[in-house]
């Protein structure tokens, strides 16, 4: 797995640089006698949940809740 990550992202002069890994790529190396790997690759690209999540994206919602320090220590 390879990707690009620029530590300057978000700093002055680099406001539009992504702050997340981008330009992701992967290489799978298999030790096998099977020569028909196209079908395997097609199945991975169709059914792999993580690959499809990365390709299609997903809406992520988050919240921040304040817990008073006196309750957090208990």
N, C-alpha and C positions, 0 to 999 in steps of 0.2 A: 504494500500500500504506500502510495506516495501522494503528497499534496503540497501546496504552497501555503506558507504562513509568513506574513510580513510583520515583524515586531514593531515597525513604525506605524502600523495601521491606527488611525484615529488621532494621531499627533499632528501638530501644525504642519501644513504642507502635504499631508497624507490623509486628509479627511475622507476621501472617497475610496481609499484602499480597504478591502474587506478585512474585518477583524476576526474572521473565521477561516478555517482551512478551505481552500478552493483549488480548482484545477486538480481534482482527485483522479488517480488512476490506480489500477492494480494489475498484477500479473500472477497467474496461478501456474505453478510448476507441479506436474503430476508424474510420479514414477509409475508407469503402466505400460502394458503391451497393447492396450487398446489404441487404435489409430483414429477412430471416429469420435473426435472430441467436439465437433461442431454441435451435435445434438445435446451434449452435456452443457456446453456453453449457452446454448439457446434456453435450456431448462433453467439454468442459474439466472440468466437475465430475465426470465419470465416470472420465476417463483421466489427468488431470494427477497425476503422482506426488508432487509437492511439496504440492499442495492436499490430496490424500488422506492424505499423511503427517501433515500438520498436523491434519486432522480426526480421523483414527483413532488417532494417536499410535503410538509404537513404543518397545519396550524398548531402552534403551541401557545397555550394560555397560562399565565402565571399570576400569582398574587403575592403580596407581601403583607404579613400580619404582624403587628407590633404586640409583643408580649412584655408587660412591665418587668423590669429587672427583679423586683421582689418575688414575682411568680416564677420566673425562669430559674432561680436558685433553688426552688423547692423540689 
